[in-house]
Every structure is written in C-alpha cells, then in structure tokens.
Amino acid sequence: MMIERATALSEPAGPSLDQIQNNWGGFLLIQARTKTGEEREKLLEQAWGHAMESETLSPTMSAYNLACIAAERGDPVRQHAGWATLLP
C-alpha cells in the first residue's frame, strides 16, 4: 500500500513543460496556416520560440515542429539562429 501511494505521488500529474511548449508551438503553427501577411509571420515566430524552448528542455522533442515552421517560412532549417547548434 505504501509503495503504490509513493509511486502515485511521484508520477507527474500532467504533461511536462517540454511537452507543453511543443504543443503550444504546434498550435501556433496551425493558427499561422490560417493567416496571411504580418499576422502569419508573427505566429510563426512565436511558434518557433515555443518549439525552441521545448528543444532546450528536451532535445529532439520539437524537431518536427521546427522543420514544419521552417518549411512554412520557405527557409532552410539551418538558417534559423539557435537551431544550427542542434544539428550535426
């Protein structure tokens, strides 16, 4: 009984911060796809920031989102400041 209770208390109650940042970035990416112009670019920039924060917390967590954001911008992934350090 004590072991089960200790195990239950030690498990996280919800998603971790890296997952939250990854999901937030993905949500902003989806929103950006429905917009145009400056609003779209602003959302893509915010999505990039959240995805990079997720990468900082858990490398490779947001690799897919980062690649999608770069593709939406029409930019090669290696051009983005900060992500080049994550690539070989």
N, C-alpha and C positions, 0 to 999 in steps of 0.2 A: 504494500500500500504506500509506504513512504517513498519507494523508488519511483513508482508511477507518478506520484504527486510532484516529486522533484524534477522528473523528466518533463512533465507537462508545464511546469513553471519556467523551465529553461528554454523551451521552444518559443520562437518569436510568434507574437500574436497576429502578425500580418506581414505584408511584403517588406523587404529590406529597402533601405534608402537607394541602393543602386538600381533595384527593380522599379522603384517609384520614379526615379529620374529617367530611366529608359522608357517607361510607359508614357511619361509626360512628354518626352521628346517625340515619341511616335504619334501621340495625339496631336501635337502641334504640326507635325509633318502632314498629317491627314487634313488638318484645317487649312494649311497653306495650299494644298492642292485645290481648294475651293475658291481661292482668292487670286487676284492679279496685282501686278504693279508693286508699289511700295509696301502695301499690307502683306502681300505674299512673301516678299523678301524679309520683312521684319519677323514673320512667323518662322521662316526657315532659319533665320539667325538664332531665334530663341530655341528652336528645336535642336540646333547644333549645340548650343550651350548646355542644354539638359543632357544630351547624349554624351557630350564630352565629360560632364560631371559624373555620369554613370561609368564611363570608361576609367576615370580616375579612381573610382571606388572599387571597380571590378573589371579589370582588363578583358576585353572582347565582349563584354555584356551588350554594348550598343553598336557593335561593328556593322550590323545590318542597317540600322537606322542611319548611321553616319554615311554609309555608302549610298543609301537612298536619298539623303539630303544632298549629297554632292551631285548625284545624278540629276536631281530636280533643278539644281543650280547650273547644270551643264559644265561643272568644274571637275577636273581630275582630282581624285581624293587626296593625292599627295600635296596639292597646292594649299590646302587648308592649314593654317597655323595651328599647331598643337597636335594634330593627328599624325604628322610626319614622324614624330618621336615614337609612335606606337607601331609603326610599320618597319619591317626589316630593311 
